Amino acid sequence: MRYREIGSTGIKVSELGFGVWTLATTWWGKHDDASAQGLLKASLDLGVNFFDTADSYGQGRGETLLADLTKTVPRESIVIASKFGYDWQNAPNVEGHGESPQDYSVAFVEQALEGALRRLSTDYIDLWQLHNPRMPALENDELFTFLDRAKQAGRIRAVGVALGPAIGWRDEGVHALRERGVDVIHMIYNLLEQDPGRELIEVARESGAGVLVRVPHSSGMLEGKYTRETKFDASDHRVHRTQEWLHRGLDALDKLEFLTADTGMTIGQAALRYVLASPEVASALPNIYNNEQLREFAAASDFPELQPEQVERVNTLYDSEFKRAFAPKQQDSATKPAREAVGTSQ
């Protein structure tokens, strides 16, 4: 396993991060505490040291799962990221497929920090992220004054924003980087979905911020497991995906075979190496829900970097074909609620 620094934070994380959303929610199946802890501990054995969650995942369960993990290893040996901003306690979103109200008032955020530290059983959080923030939150001077004080007090080490896709996306990311100087942006970015990720990576490079990538496999499409007959269970968050989306994705996979030919890599591993081809990206956080996936994705760090000509060929395909087929649509983040915002954008 290789490690990278998140921007200029001094925080080093494994190239593969573990998004605890797959264990704390029911969006990818159910995990009892024993199976969840088994996967988390197995990831440690493979060199993973970075774990990302949110207070809203499983109504706090994502954080308590990590608290149990920290009982088995020194706290300083792992990097914990969490998120805040949803009032999930007063307006529960039990299934995770809707969006609870947001509250970025200082009073609420202060309580959120106390609650997160308590659930995590720690006295500091390595990375604390605004969860799908709309522009008014990013324009809130009092909020960022509070976050600065929390950093100075050592309660959080770095501040980030977890973006979109249906809300809090391009404009919010650019504003957070250029006007607020956040340490990290956390966004969806992959072979098939590169906008606005490309632009945000450029802005992060200019500002010296780090980048975290989630959904590097485009809702599972780039794991190479789907067929034209694939059907999603009614409880699976991907059930809203259309057959057209499935067929477009499978056609795209055929055109990406050059990434795996004679390399020994799976397409799932190549997809990870692609997002990590940008030096600003510190870690990729795929959806991990069984040991087989965990081992496959962790092994991606053992392969060499993609060649520049391979990256360029992917980018050419994106510009000529994939962009039109897969680019998400931006909503007015200040006024429109996001359908399935918490469930699909994590």
C-alpha positions as CSV (number, residue, x, y, z in Angstrom):
1,M,0.0,0.0,0.0
2,R,1.3,3.4,-0.9
3,Y,0.5,6.6,1.0
4,R,0.0,10.3,0.0
5,E,-0.2,13.5,1.9
6,I,-3.6,15.3,1.7
7,G,-2.6,18.7,0.2
8,S,-0.4,20.5,2.6
9,T,-2.1,19.2,5.8
10,G,0.7,16.9,6.8
11,I,-1.8,14.1,7.0
12,K,-0.7,11.0,5.1
13,V,-3.4,8.5,4.0
14,S,-3.4,5.2,2.1
15,E,-4.2,5.4,-1.6
16,L,-7.2,3.3,-0.8
17,G,-9.6,4.8,1.7
18,F,-12.5,3.0,3.3
19,G,-15.9,4.7,3.1
20,V,-17.8,3.5,6.1
21,W,-21.1,4.4,4.4
22,T,-21.3,0.8,3.0
23,L,-21.3,-0.7,6.5
24,A,-23.3,1.9,8.4
25,T,-26.2,2.2,6.0
26,T,-28.4,-0.3,4.1
27,W,-27.7,1.1,0.7
28,W,-25.4,-1.8,-0.2
29,G,-26.9,-4.5,1.9
30,K,-26.9,-5.1,5.7
31,H,-23.9,-5.6,7.9
32,D,-24.1,-6.5,11.5
33,D,-21.4,-5.1,13.9
34,A,-19.4,-8.3,13.7
35,S,-19.2,-8.4,9.9
36,A,-18.5,-4.6,9.7
37,Q,-15.7,-4.8,12.2
38,G,-14.3,-7.8,10.3
39,L,-14.0,-5.8,7.1
40,L,-12.5,-2.8,8.9
41,K,-9.9,-4.9,10.6
42,A,-9.1,-6.7,7.4
43,S,-8.5,-3.4,5.7
44,L,-6.0,-2.5,8.4
45,D,-4.1,-5.7,7.6
46,L,-3.9,-4.6,4.0
47,G,-2.4,-1.2,4.8
48,V,-5.5,0.9,4.8
49,N,-5.2,3.7,7.3
50,F,-7.9,6.1,6.1
51,F,-11.6,5.8,7.1
52,D,-14.3,8.3,6.0
53,T,-17.8,8.5,7.5
54,A,-20.5,11.1,8.5
55,D,-22.6,11.7,11.5
56,S,-25.7,11.0,9.4
57,Y,-24.6,7.6,8.2
58,G,-26.7,5.1,10.0
59,Q,-27.8,7.7,12.5
60,G,-24.4,7.9,14.0
61,R,-23.5,4.3,13.5
62,G,-20.7,5.0,11.1
63,E,-18.9,6.9,13.8
64,T,-19.5,4.4,16.5
65,L,-18.1,1.6,14.2
66,L,-14.9,3.6,14.0
67,A,-14.8,4.1,17.7
68,D,-14.8,0.3,18.1
69,L,-11.9,0.1,15.6
70,T,-9.8,2.6,17.5
71,K,-9.9,0.3,20.5
72,T,-7.8,-2.2,18.6
73,V,-5.1,0.1,17.3
74,P,-3.4,3.3,18.5
75,R,-5.5,6.3,17.6
76,E,-2.7,8.1,15.8
77,S,-2.2,5.1,13.5
78,I,-5.4,5.8,11.6
79,V,-6.9,8.8,9.9
80,I,-10.6,9.5,10.5
81,A,-12.7,11.8,8.4
82,S,-16.3,12.6,9.2
83,K,-18.9,15.1,7.9
84,F,-21.5,17.4,9.4
85,G,-24.4,19.7,8.5
86,Y,-27.5,17.5,8.4
87,D,-30.0,17.7,11.2
88,W,-30.5,13.9,11.1
89,Q,-31.4,13.6,14.8
90,N,-34.4,15.9,14.7
91,A,-35.4,14.8,11.2
92,P,-34.3,11.2,10.9
93,N,-33.5,9.9,7.4
94,V,-33.4,6.2,8.4
95,E,-33.2,4.6,5.0
96,G,-30.7,7.2,3.7
97,H,-32.4,7.8,0.4
98,G,-33.7,11.2,1.1
99,E,-32.2,14.4,2.4
100,S,-32.6,15.6,6.0
101,P,-32.7,19.4,6.6
102,Q,-29.3,21.1,6.8
103,D,-28.2,23.4,9.6
104,Y,-24.9,25.2,9.5
105,S,-25.6,27.6,12.4
106,V,-22.7,27.8,14.8
107,A,-24.8,26.5,17.7
108,F,-25.8,23.5,15.7
109,V,-22.3,22.8,14.4
110,E,-20.8,23.1,17.8
111,Q,-23.2,20.5,19.1
112,A,-22.4,18.3,16.0
113,L,-18.7,18.4,16.8
114,E,-19.3,17.5,20.4
115,G,-21.5,14.6,19.3
116,A,-19.1,13.4,16.7
117,L,-16.2,13.4,19.1
118,R,-18.3,11.5,21.7
119,R,-19.4,8.8,19.2
120,L,-15.9,8.4,17.8
121,S,-14.5,8.2,21.4
122,T,-11.7,10.5,20.4
123,D,-10.5,14.0,21.3
124,Y,-9.8,15.0,17.7
125,I,-11.0,14.4,14.1
126,D,-8.4,14.4,11.4
127,L,-10.7,15.8,8.7
128,W,-14.1,17.3,9.3
129,Q,-16.2,18.1,6.2
130,L,-19.2,20.2,5.4
131,H,-21.7,17.6,4.0
132,N,-23.1,18.6,0.6
133,P,-23.0,22.4,1.5
134,R,-25.0,24.9,-0.4
135,M,-23.5,28.3,-1.1
136,P,-25.1,30.1,2.0
137,A,-23.2,27.8,4.3
138,L,-19.9,28.6,2.5
139,E,-20.6,32.3,2.8
140,N,-21.2,32.0,6.6
141,D,-18.3,33.9,8.2
142,E,-19.3,32.8,11.7
143,L,-19.2,29.2,10.7
144,F,-15.7,29.4,9.3
145,T,-14.5,31.4,12.3
146,F,-15.8,28.6,14.5
147,L,-14.0,26.0,12.4
148,D,-10.7,27.9,12.6
149,R,-11.0,28.0,16.3
150,A,-11.7,24.3,16.4
151,K,-8.5,23.7,14.4
152,Q,-6.4,26.0,16.6
153,A,-7.7,24.1,19.6
154,G,-6.7,20.8,18.1
155,R,-10.2,19.4,17.9
156,I,-10.0,19.0,14.2
157,R,-6.8,18.9,12.1
158,A,-8.2,19.8,8.7
159,V,-11.5,21.2,7.2
160,G,-13.0,20.0,4.0
161,V,-16.1,20.0,1.8
162,A,-17.8,16.9,0.6
163,L,-19.5,17.9,-2.7
164,G,-22.6,17.0,-4.7
165,P,-23.4,15.7,-7.2
166,A,-27.0,17.1,-7.3
167,I,-26.2,19.8,-4.8
168,G,-23.1,21.6,-3.6
169,W,-21.1,20.9,-6.7
170,R,-19.0,23.0,-9.0
171,D,-19.6,26.6,-7.8
172,E,-19.5,25.5,-4.2
173,G,-16.2,23.7,-4.7
174,V,-14.6,26.6,-6.4
175,H,-15.8,29.0,-3.8
176,A,-14.7,26.8,-0.9
177,L,-11.2,26.5,-2.4
178,R,-10.6,30.0,-3.5
179,E,-12.5,32.0,-1.0
180,R,-12.4,29.8,2.1
181,G,-9.1,28.1,1.6
182,V,-10.4,24.7,2.7
183,D,-7.8,22.0,3.1
184,V,-9.7,19.3,1.2
185,I,-12.4,18.8,-1.4
186,H,-14.1,15.4,-1.5
187,M,-16.0,14.7,-4.8
188,I,-17.2,12.2,-7.3
189,Y,-14.7,11.6,-10.1
190,N,-14.1,8.6,-12.3
191,L,-13.4,7.4,-15.9
192,L,-16.9,8.1,-16.9
193,E,-17.8,11.2,-14.8
194,Q,-15.1,13.8,-15.0
195,D,-17.0,17.0,-14.7
196,P,-16.7,19.2,-12.8
197,G,-13.9,17.1,-11.2
198,R,-11.3,18.1,-13.8
199,E,-11.9,21.8,-13.1
200,L,-11.9,21.3,-9.3
201,I,-8.7,19.4,-9.4
202,E,-7.1,22.3,-11.3
203,V,-8.4,24.8,-8.7
204,A,-7.2,22.5,-5.9
205,R,-3.7,22.5,-7.5
206,E,-3.7,26.3,-7.6
207,S,-4.7,26.5,-3.9
208,G,-2.6,23.7,-2.6
209,A,-5.6,21.8,-1.3
210,G,-5.9,18.0,-1.3
211,V,-8.6,16.0,-3.2
212,L,-10.4,12.9,-2.1
213,V,-12.4,10.9,-4.7
214,R,-15.5,8.8,-4.0
215,V,-17.5,6.7,-6.4
216,P,-14.4,6.0,-8.5
217,H,-16.3,3.1,-10.0
218,S,-19.3,5.1,-11.2
219,S,-22.0,3.4,-9.1
220,G,-20.3,0.0,-9.7
221,M,-20.2,0.2,-13.5
222,L,-16.4,0.2,-13.5
223,E,-16.2,-2.8,-11.2
224,G,-16.8,-4.9,-14.3
225,K,-19.5,-7.0,-12.7
226,Y,-22.6,-5.8,-14.6
227,T,-24.2,-7.5,-17.6
228,R,-27.0,-6.4,-19.8
229,E,-29.3,-8.6,-17.7
230,T,-28.3,-7.0,-14.4
231,K,-31.2,-6.0,-12.2
232,F,-30.9,-4.2,-8.9
233,D,-32.9,-5.2,-5.8
234,A,-35.6,-2.8,-4.7
235,S,-33.6,-2.1,-1.5
236,D,-30.5,-1.2,-3.5
237,H,-29.9,2.6,-4.0
238,R,-29.0,1.9,-7.6
239,V,-32.5,0.7,-8.5
240,H,-33.3,4.1,-9.9
241,R,-30.6,3.6,-12.7
242,T,-32.1,3.0,-16.1
243,Q,-31.4,0.3,-18.6
244,E,-30.1,3.0,-20.9
245,W,-27.5,3.9,-18.3
246,L,-26.5,0.3,-17.9
247,H,-26.1,-0.2,-21.7
248,R,-24.2,3.0,-22.2
249,G,-21.8,2.0,-19.4
250,L,-21.2,-1.5,-20.8
251,D,-20.5,0.0,-24.2
252,A,-18.0,2.4,-22.6
253,L,-16.3,-0.5,-20.8
254,D,-15.6,-2.1,-24.2
255,K,-13.7,1.0,-25.2
256,L,-11.6,1.0,-22.0
257,E,-10.2,-2.5,-22.4
258,F,-6.9,-1.1,-23.4
259,L,-6.3,-0.2,-19.7
260,T,-6.3,-3.8,-18.6
261,A,-4.9,-5.6,-21.7
262,D,-1.6,-7.3,-20.7
263,T,-1.4,-5.5,-17.4
264,G,-2.8,-8.0,-14.9
265,M,-5.2,-5.4,-13.6
266,T,-8.9,-5.6,-13.4
267,I,-11.0,-2.7,-14.7
268,G,-11.8,-2.0,-11.1
269,Q,-8.1,-1.6,-10.3
270,A,-7.5,0.4,-13.5
271,A,-10.3,2.8,-12.5
272,L,-8.6,3.5,-9.2
273,R,-5.2,4.0,-10.9
274,Y,-6.9,6.5,-13.2
275,V,-8.2,8.8,-10.5
276,L,-4.9,8.5,-8.7
277,A,-3.1,9.6,-11.8
278,S,-3.8,13.2,-10.6
279,P,-1.2,14.0,-7.9
280,E,-3.7,16.2,-6.1
281,V,-5.8,13.1,-5.4
282,A,-4.6,11.7,-2.1
283,S,-7.0,8.8,-1.8
284,A,-9.8,7.0,-3.6
285,L,-12.8,5.7,-1.6
286,P,-14.6,3.0,-3.5
287,N,-17.7,1.2,-2.2
288,I,-16.4,-1.8,-0.2
289,Y,-18.9,-4.3,1.0
290,N,-17.1,-7.7,1.0
291,N,-13.6,-9.1,1.5
292,E,-13.1,-10.0,-2.2
293,Q,-13.7,-6.3,-3.2
294,L,-11.4,-5.1,-0.4
295,R,-8.5,-7.3,-1.5
296,E,-9.0,-6.4,-5.2
297,F,-9.1,-2.6,-4.6
298,A,-6.2,-2.6,-2.1
299,A,-4.1,-4.5,-4.6
300,A,-4.5,-1.6,-7.0
301,S,-1.9,0.3,-5.0
302,D,0.7,-2.4,-6.0
303,F,0.4,-1.6,-9.7
304,P,2.5,1.2,-11.4
305,E,1.0,4.5,-12.4
306,L,-0.9,4.7,-15.7
307,Q,1.2,5.9,-18.6
308,P,0.6,9.5,-19.7
309,E,-0.6,8.2,-23.1
310,Q,-3.2,6.0,-21.4
311,V,-4.5,8.9,-19.4
312,E,-4.7,11.0,-22.5
313,R,-6.5,8.3,-24.4
314,V,-9.1,8.1,-21.6
315,N,-9.5,11.9,-21.6
316,T,-10.0,11.9,-25.3
317,L,-12.7,9.3,-25.0
318,Y,-14.4,11.3,-22.3
319,D,-14.4,14.5,-24.4
320,S,-15.7,12.8,-27.5
321,E,-18.2,10.3,-26.0
322,F,-18.4,9.8,-22.3
323,K,-19.1,13.4,-21.3
324,R,-22.3,13.6,-23.3
325,A,-23.5,10.3,-22.0
326,F,-22.6,10.5,-18.3
327,A,-22.2,14.1,-17.1
328,P,-24.4,15.0,-14.1
329,K,-26.8,17.9,-14.3
330,Q,-26.2,20.8,-11.8
331,Q,-29.1,22.0,-9.8
332,D,-29.6,25.4,-8.1
333,S,-28.0,24.4,-4.8
334,A,-29.4,27.3,-2.9
335,T,-33.1,26.5,-3.6
336,K,-33.6,23.0,-4.8
337,P,-33.6,19.9,-2.7
338,A,-31.6,17.0,-4.0
339,R,-33.4,13.8,-4.8
340,E,-31.7,11.0,-2.9
341,A,-28.9,13.5,-2.0
342,V,-27.7,11.7,1.1
343,G,-28.2,8.2,-0.4
344,T,-26.6,8.6,-3.8
345,S,-23.9,11.3,-3.2
346,Q,-22.8,9.9,0.2
